[in-house]
Amino acid sequence: MEIGLQPAEDRFMSMQTALIVPIQDPTPFSPFSPTTGLVENLKRANEAGYDGVELAITHPERISPAEREQLLKTLDETGLAVAAITTGQAYEIEGISFTEEDPALRRRAIERIKAHLNFVRELDLRAVVIIGLIRGRRGDKKGRSWLIEALCECTKEARGVRLAIEPLNRYESSLVNTMQEALEILEEVEAENLGLLLDTFHANIEEVSIEGSILKAGDRIFHVHVADSNRWAPGYGHLNFTKITRALCKINYKGFLSAEVLPEPNPDDCLKKIICHLKRR
C-alpha cells in the first residue's frame, strides 16, 4: 500500500517522535518484543531516527537497580528521551483499576501508579505517566467518583511528575471517552500536574472535530498518541494528520508524537513507516 504524504509546516516536522518499547510484558502496540532485550530495542529505536521512547512497564518495583542503571546508560548513549510511561498492562494482566468494585483492587491500582511516579522521579526522567485503561471501564456515577478520588491522591503524590488521562473510545471503556469529559475531570481534580493525552485513534471515533478539541484543550494536552483510523501507522488509514498537527502547532504543543500502533504489515515496516510519515522522510 502506498502512503500519500502531504506537505507539513516546518514546526510539525521538528516535533519530537517516540514509540512504545515494552520492558516486562509484550504489548500489541509496539514493533518491539521484551524478549529482544531493552538495550537492543532502544538502540533500534535510535537507529531508526526516533527522538524518544514510551516505556510500557507493568511492575516498576521489579526493575532492579542494575537494570535501571543500564537503562540510564543506554538512554545517555543513544540520546533518547523517555517521553512517557504507559501503565495499562497492569489492568490487562492483573485486572486492577481505579474503578473496580473490590476496594483491594482499587488500592493496588493506586499504589501501582505511585510506583510509576517514584520510578520517574528517582531516575530524574521527564516522562508523563499515562492514566489509560488502569482507570477501568466503569462509567457510572460511582466509577467516576472513584476515579476522581484516585487522581486526587496520585497527583498529590506525584511531586513534580505529570500525569495524563487518556480519553478512550466507547468500545474500550465507558469512563471518559471525549476530550470534553476529560477536561471536566481536570476541573474537579484541580491539579496543575494532571493533563490530557490525545490519542488520534480514539479521537477519530469520539470527537466531532479532532482539531477543534485540540484547540479547546490547549496547553492541558501533555502527550499525544498517533495512530491512523485502523490503528496502523499514520498514512495507512484516512486521518488527516496535516490538519491535526497544524492544530497542535496552534496551541504551541512541545511534547512528543508517540506512536501507539499495531505493528502491521510487519514490525520492521511499521518501525520505518511511522518515522517516514512523522518526519516526512
C-alpha positions in Angstrom: 0.0 0.0 0.0 1.4 3.4 -0.9 1.4 6.1 1.7 0.4 9.5 0.4 2.4 12.2 2.2 1.1 15.8 2.5 3.3 18.8 2.9 3.5 20.0 6.5 4.7 23.0 8.3 8.3 23.2 9.5 7.1 23.3 13.1 5.4 19.9 12.7 8.5 18.5 11.0 10.6 19.4 14.0 8.2 17.8 16.6 9.8 15.0 18.6 8.8 11.4 17.8 8.6 8.4 20.0 7.2 4.9 20.0 6.4 2.3 22.6 9.1 0.0 24.0 7.8 -2.8 26.4 10.1 -3.7 29.3 8.5 -6.6 31.0 5.4 -7.8 29.2 4.5 -7.7 25.5 2.1 -5.1 24.1 0.2 -5.3 20.8 1.0 -1.7 20.1 4.7 -1.9 19.6 7.0 -3.3 16.9 9.3 -4.5 19.7 9.3 -7.5 22.0 10.6 -7.5 25.5 12.4 -10.8 24.8 14.7 -9.0 22.4 16.1 -7.0 25.3 15.6 -3.4 26.4 19.1 -2.3 25.3 18.7 -3.8 21.8 15.2 -2.3 21.4 16.4 1.2 22.5 19.3 1.1 20.0 17.0 0.1 17.2 14.7 3.0 18.0 17.6 5.3 17.9 19.0 4.0 14.7 15.5 4.3 13.1 15.5 8.0 13.8 13.2 8.4 16.9 13.8 11.1 19.4 12.4 9.2 22.4 10.5 6.2 23.7 7.4 5.5 25.7 8.2 2.7 28.2 5.5 0.1 28.8 6.0 -1.0 32.4 3.8 -3.4 34.3 5.8 -3.5 37.6 8.2 -0.6 38.2 9.2 -2.0 41.5 10.5 -5.2 39.8 13.1 -3.3 37.7 16.4 -4.0 39.5 19.0 -1.3 40.3 21.3 -2.8 37.7 18.5 -2.7 35.1 17.8 1.0 36.0 21.5 1.8 35.6 21.6 0.0 32.3 18.5 1.9 31.1 20.1 5.3 32.0 23.4 4.3 30.4 21.7 3.3 27.1 19.5 6.5 27.1 22.6 8.6 27.5 24.5 6.7 24.8 21.6 6.9 22.3 20.4 10.4 23.2 16.8 9.0 23.5 14.4 10.7 25.9 11.7 8.9 27.9 8.5 10.6 26.7 6.0 8.7 28.8 5.3 5.6 30.9 2.3 3.6 29.8 0.6 1.7 32.6 -2.4 -0.2 31.0 -0.7 -3.6 31.2 -1.5 -3.8 34.9 -5.2 -3.7 34.0 -4.9 -6.1 31.2 -2.8 -8.7 33.1 -3.9 -8.3 36.7 -7.4 -6.7 36.4 -6.5 -3.8 38.8 -8.0 -0.4 38.2 -9.2 2.8 39.9 -12.8 1.8 39.5 -13.0 -1.9 40.4 -15.8 -2.9 42.9 -13.2 -4.6 45.1 -11.5 -1.9 47.2 -8.4 -4.0 47.4 -8.0 -3.9 43.6 -8.6 -0.2 43.6 -5.9 0.3 46.2 -3.5 -1.9 44.2 -4.1 0.3 41.1 -3.4 3.5 43.1 -0.2 2.1 44.6 0.9 0.9 41.2 0.6 4.4 39.8 2.5 5.7 42.8 5.3 3.2 41.9 5.4 4.6 38.4 5.6 8.1 39.7 8.5 7.1 42.0 10.3 5.4 39.1 10.1 8.5 37.0 11.2 10.7 39.9 14.1 8.5 41.1 15.6 8.2 37.6 15.2 12.0 37.1 13.1 11.5 33.9 10.7 14.0 32.5 8.2 11.3 31.4 4.5 11.7 31.6 2.7 8.9 33.5 -0.3 7.8 31.5 -3.7 7.0 33.0 -5.3 4.9 30.3 -7.1 1.6 31.0 -5.8 1.4 34.5 -8.7 3.8 35.4 -11.0 0.9 34.5 -14.2 0.7 32.3 -16.9 1.6 34.8 -18.5 4.9 33.7 -21.4 5.3 36.2 -21.5 7.8 39.0 -19.7 5.6 41.4 -17.0 4.8 38.9 -16.5 8.5 38.2 -16.3 9.2 41.9 -13.6 6.6 42.5 -11.6 7.9 39.5 -11.7 11.4 41.0 -10.5 10.1 44.4 -7.7 8.1 42.8 -6.5 11.0 40.7 -6.5 13.4 43.6 -4.4 11.0 45.7 -2.0 10.3 42.8 -1.5 13.9 41.8 -0.6 14.9 45.4 1.9 12.0 45.5 3.4 13.0 42.1 5.6 15.8 43.4 6.8 17.3 40.1 5.8 14.4 37.8 3.0 14.9 35.4 0.1 12.6 34.8 -2.1 12.5 31.7 -5.6 11.0 31.5 -6.4 9.4 28.1 -9.9 9.6 26.7 -10.7 6.1 25.3 -13.3 5.1 22.8 -16.7 3.8 23.9 -15.8 0.2 22.9 -12.9 0.0 25.3 -14.3 2.0 28.3 -17.4 3.9 29.3 -15.4 6.2 31.6 -14.0 9.4 29.9 -14.5 8.9 26.2 -14.0 12.5 24.9 -11.6 15.4 25.5 -14.5 17.4 27.0 -15.2 14.7 29.5 -11.5 14.6 30.4 -11.4 18.4 30.8 -14.3 18.2 33.2 -12.3 15.6 35.3 -9.4 18.0 35.3 -11.7 20.8 36.7 -12.8 18.6 39.5 -9.3 17.4 40.5 -7.8 20.8 40.2 -4.1 19.7 39.9 -1.7 21.5 37.6 0.3 18.3 37.1 -2.7 16.5 35.6 -3.4 16.9 31.9 -4.7 15.1 28.9 -3.4 12.6 26.4 -4.8 13.0 22.9 -4.9 9.7 21.1 -5.8 10.2 17.4 -7.3 6.6 17.0 -9.7 7.1 19.9 -10.4 10.7 19.0 -11.4 9.7 15.4 -14.2 7.6 17.0 -15.4 10.0 19.7 -14.6 13.7 18.7 -16.8 15.7 16.5 -13.7 17.6 15.4 -10.3 16.4 16.5 -8.8 19.8 15.5 -11.5 21.7 17.4 -10.9 19.5 20.5 -7.2 20.2 20.4 -7.7 23.9 20.2 -10.2 23.8 23.1 -7.9 21.7 25.3 -4.9 23.9 24.6 -1.9 23.5 27.0 -3.7 20.9 29.0 -2.6 18.4 26.4 0.5 16.8 27.9 1.1 14.0 25.5 -0.1 12.8 22.1 -0.5 9.2 20.7 -0.6 8.9 17.0 -2.3 6.1 15.1 -4.4 6.1 12.0 -8.1 5.2 11.8 -7.3 1.5 11.5 -4.7 1.7 14.4 -1.9 1.1 11.9 0.9 3.6 11.4 0.0 7.1 10.2 -0.6 7.1 6.5 -2.3 3.7 6.3 -5.8 5.0 7.1 -7.9 8.0 6.4 -6.9 10.5 9.2 -5.6 13.9 8.0 -2.5 14.3 10.1 -1.6 17.6 8.5 -4.8 19.2 10.0 -4.2 17.5 13.3 -0.6 18.6 13.6 -1.4 22.2 12.4 -3.8 22.3 15.4 -1.1 21.1 17.7 1.2 23.9 16.3 -1.5 26.5 17.1 -1.6 25.5 20.7 2.2 25.5 20.8 2.4 21.8 21.7 6.0 21.0 22.7 5.6 17.3 23.6 6.1 14.1 21.7 4.2 12.5 18.9 4.3 9.0 20.2 3.2 6.1 18.0 0.8 3.6 19.6 0.1 1.4 16.6 -0.4 -2.2 15.6 2.9 -3.4 14.1 1.4 -4.0 10.7 2.0 -5.1 8.0 5.1 -6.4 9.9 7.2 -5.0 12.7 10.1 -3.8 10.6 8.0 -2.0 8.0 5.9 -0.5 10.8 9.1 0.9 12.5 10.2 2.5 9.3 6.8 3.8 8.1 6.0 5.6 11.4 9.2 7.7 11.2 8.8 8.1 7.5 5.4 9.7 7.9 6.1 11.7 11.1 9.4 13.1 9.9 8.3 13.4 6.2 11.4 11.5 5.0 
